[in-house]
Amino acid sequence: MVIEAISGDGRVLRPMIINKGQAHYMGWYAKLQRKDVATFGVWEKGWSNKGLGLPWLKEIFDKETRES
């Protein structure tokens, strides 16, 4: 699952990619050129919950849209 957003002025915000599982497997991220292109989460159900969605709102959405 991916939580993604575009701000009102057209900027693309960093997404959160949620993988299904109980722990991160570093092989999932091995081919990334840059580690700051997205935030990653993992949950056994494979979709968002308040433990993943709320931090994304506070850490990514709020910080990246605060100025505008």
C-alpha positions in Angstrom: 0.0 0.0 0.0 1.1 3.5 -0.6 0.1 6.7 1.1 0.7 9.6 -1.3 -0.3 13.2 -1.7 0.2 16.2 -3.9 0.0 19.6 -2.3 -2.4 22.3 -3.5 0.5 24.1 -5.3 1.4 20.9 -7.2 4.4 19.6 -5.1 4.6 15.8 -4.8 5.1 14.8 -1.2 7.2 11.9 -0.1 5.0 8.8 0.0 4.9 6.1 2.7 5.2 2.6 1.3 3.7 0.0 3.6 4.9 -3.6 3.1 3.0 -6.6 4.3 4.9 -8.5 6.9 6.2 -8.5 10.5 9.6 -6.9 9.9 11.5 -5.0 7.3 13.6 -7.1 4.8 16.5 -4.9 3.7 16.4 -6.7 0.3 13.2 -4.7 -0.5 15.3 -1.5 -0.5 18.6 -2.7 -1.8 18.2 -1.2 -5.3 17.1 2.3 -4.2 19.4 5.0 -5.5 18.4 7.4 -2.7 17.1 6.3 0.7 15.1 9.6 1.2 12.6 9.1 -1.7 10.0 7.6 0.5 9.2 6.5 4.1 8.7 2.8 4.7 6.5 1.0 7.0 5.6 -2.6 7.6 2.4 -4.2 9.1 1.1 -7.7 9.0 -2.1 -6.7 7.3 -0.4 -4.7 4.6 -2.4 -1.5 4.8 -2.3 1.7 6.9 -3.3 2.0 10.5 -3.1 4.8 13.0 0.4 3.7 14.0 1.6 4.3 10.4 -0.8 6.9 8.9 -0.7 9.4 11.8 3.2 9.6 11.9 3.2 10.1 8.1 0.8 13.0 8.6 2.9 14.5 11.3 6.4 13.8 9.9 5.9 14.1 6.2 2.6 15.9 5.3 2.8 18.6 8.0 6.5 19.3 7.5 6.4 19.4 3.7 3.3 21.5 3.5 3.7 23.8 6.5 5.4 26.7 4.5 2.7 26.9 1.8 
